[in-house]
Amino acid sequence: MEIPLVGIASVDRWRTPYFYPWVPDEFFPDSIMPGTKSVIVIGLPIPLPVLETAPSIYYREQYHTVNQLLDQYTYRIANFLTSRGYPSVFVPRDGYGSIEVLLKNPVAFFSHRHAAYLAGLGTFGVNNMILTPDFGPRVRFGSVFTTAELQSNRLLAEKLCTRYLNCVRHCPSKALQPDDYPRGITDKKACASWSAVLNKRYISPCGICIKVCPVGRDRSLYRRQDPGIYEKEASDPELQRGWEHVRRYGGRHLT
């Protein structure tokens, strides 16, 4: 399927001191699907040049496309394993009905981010996202619960977050605080409230904290090594012109 990021975690990893009892056991894979032995986690990147236009209709469409692919790929993987005698299910990439639901209860029934960490795909950053070596936090994850006993990947030992704190400085909802690192705790209500505003303008999700993060080899690929380009007064005029053009169309203007 040419999926760029794949990792595996044994369900036993959810009972490590980092998670338990901080994360209640009802959020564990084998609590959600009894008999689960392993979790397969896949990751699909969000291309940085698209994300740089965020908030915009361009990023919104890209986000939905990646989400649909995650559901399709994990559904196919689960069906493949089940057909081989290992009952398996895919977990939808979000697990909530709307932004309004998140405002009342900002928690999903399963965390793909924690699964990605336990599957060795990355480590947490200040913005409460998983940072990966190749794409920084510009990755969406999906998971498969399976009864197959598969070999776990090693946890990523390197702490990828540089504490550059671009995510804190640029967060439009002021939901991030540097002192929350390494737990990455955010003001979830503030974040969801801003997403609700953007949703009414058809340009959600926000995406700011993941586009300004300096971590990821993709920054070199797209020649975006300098995270200072997101400071408007220091921005590359050519890049800025392209971003502003995209933002003017397909959604309601920010004021």
Beta strands, then each sheet from edge to edge (+ up, - down):
strand 1: 5-10
strand 2: 38-45
strand 3: 88-91
strand 4: 123-124
strand 5: 130-131
strand 6: 139-146
sheet 1: 1+ 2- 6+ 3-
sheet 2: 4+ 5-
end
